[in-house]
Amino acid sequence: MDQVSLVIILLAALLIPLIMAKFKINSLPTAVMEIIVGIVIGPSVFNFVNTSDLISQLSTIGVIVLLFLSGLEIDFSLFKKRRTALTPLEQKNAVNTPKYSPVRLSVYAYSTIIVLSLLLAAAFKVSGLFSDFWLAAILFGTISLGIVIAALKEQELLSKAFGQTILLISVFGELVPMMGLTLYASVYGSNSQSLWLLLLILAVAALLLLRFKPFFRFYQNINKSTTQLDIRLAFFLIVTMVTVAESVGAENILGAFVAGIVLKLLNPSETTRERLDAIGYGFFIPIFFITTGVDLNLRTLLTSGKTLLLIPLFFLAYMVAKIGGYWVLKLRFKQANALAGTALTATTMTMVLAVLRVAKSMKTITSDQSGAFLLAALLTCVISPLIFNKFYSAEKEDLVKTAVHFIGANLSTVPVAQQLRKGWYDVSMYTNHPENYQTYHAQVPVTLMENFTAQDLQDHGVFDTDILVLGHIDAERNYELAKAAKTYGVRRIIVRFEDRNVLNEHEDELRELGVEVYNTPEANITLLRALIESPSTLLLLNDTENSIYEVRVLNHLYTDVQIKNLQFAQDITISQVIRNRKLIAPNGNTTIMYGDRLIFTGNKQKAAQIRQALATAN
């Protein structure tokens, strides 16, 4: 019978994503649907499944793996202050942006959540509705990091200031309750050890971090599909930290969470993370969520008048505890987005499940109360993402185009500038020739300058750009300006050298600085050879509707996906995939990996949008 129940659970786990895709159910997280299906196939409705020792053990592993992956999701780089990384352009733009960084906003926002959670817990205690003050405060302060990340990924917001702010608030919403739960279990648990023993968890974590710090550099040299050393290391960390946590009287989920943080700090590759996600979300975690629904016996819960009263009250408490974040988010973001972000942070499920699991094992909460907390959390997962998707729209700072400044207005640069202006580029041109200014200023934005010295260009803000194109005919001047621009902090510089002798003399130096160089005669030779070898090249180059593009894939929505399954596969033709500096001739079954560079052709309007989507860090 145990095996039959497990087969039904695994079948449900297989069918849920397929059904959601078939009927385009995008508003609900998969985890929520899994709990709902668990309720349906459990004693609440059809009673097809009953939990057994085997299923309970797999469910326990599922919550451990879930908390491990949650720890792995934390991006610690967000907590680092950017001192030297800002270019002069970014520093200049920062003057006009709000002074509230994502870290600062997230600290303020979660501070309001802590205060409101304590007040709400006190209100429930005074009213007699729920007497455990500390447990209620921990539950009201939780945020579901996994669901928040999924929602931000769908909107491609993880690389933007708004997404980083909401992500950090959610990180606090998992870290702080986790530590609170550990202290709660240590103080009120019957089997808990002395509190100072909890420091052993951090000590062991630090030891493992130091011991395996060079692991992934060494691993690249011996990587074999039959060894999967990175996955073996991950499970070694999980088992070790869970064992240590349980040995000092803490909860196993704390050990799993810390293990995830340790692995994150070891800086694993994207491939490692994808394989761990596959193991967790492909097998163990769905069992945990579905089993959670199975264990929720609504027939018993909904017969209790107090439980029916607690469900809406707990739901309101989850929502009200996060409402202070609205005024904090308004300090930087527009009102609708502040509301959307506040609603999304009200989503809670993962930590609620973990906290209730511990509380039930400690017998500090009844089944009715646990069910009310869980059903209320389920409601937040249904309603909060709907509010977020309804109200969110792009911030002005996210719509800023890439700045491209051309030094030199001539037949080589003006046509390029005209075409770039039609895409996601803000183009400006500068010339010191009055006749060129008269010829071209009506076609593109051209500024006439008396001199092209580095100081003059800096004073006129020419170096305040994302991309600087030195297209002047004077090769020596281009060389000097390229060095000055690099010293100033321009990240990408493209330089024209018509004099091959000057290029030969300085090419190695400029390439070491990261400056890109080109020579028109060589470009013409390459084009002529291409015309001879591939006669259709000229047709492609003269095509006003289509063009050739190159993009680095940084958006996880399009990684680990076969080319034929890309949603825009019909709109572009991918001719080359560059991976680890090697060219791959792709076909429909070629899988796109994170960091791949794609060379493709397509309609200029559609291709520009596709290129931006692929390159959006997420």
Secondary structure, DSSP 8 states (H G I E B T S, - for coil): -HHHHHHHHHHHHHHHHHHHHHTT--SS-HHHHHHHHHHHHSTTTT------HHHHHHHHHHHHHHHHHHHHH--GGGGS--SS---HHHHHHHTTS-S--HHHHHHHHHHHHHHHHHHHHHHHHHHTS---HHHHHHHHT---HHHHHHHHHHTT-TTSHHHHHHHHHHHHHHHHHHHHHHHHHHHH-TT---GGGGHHHHHHHHHHHHHTTTHHHHHHHH--TTT-HHHHHHHHHHHHHHHHHHHTT--HHHHHHHHHHHHHHT---HHHHHHHHHHIIIIIHHHHHHHHHHH--HHHHTT-HHHHHHHHHHHHHHHHTTTTHHHHHTTTS-HHHHHHHHHHHT---HHHHHHHHHHHHTT-S-HHHHHHHHHHHHHHHHHHHHHHHHH----GGGG--EEEEEE--STTTHHHHHHHTTTTEEEEEEES-HHHHHHHTTTS-EEE-S---HHHHHHTTTT-SSEEEE--S-HHHHHHHHHHHHHHT-SEEEEE---HHHHHHHHHHHHHTT-EEE-HHHHHHHHHHHHHH-TTHHHHHH-SSEEEEEEE---GGGSSEEGGGSTTTTTEEEEEEEETTEEE---TT-EE-TT-EEEEEEEHHHHHHHHHHHHS--
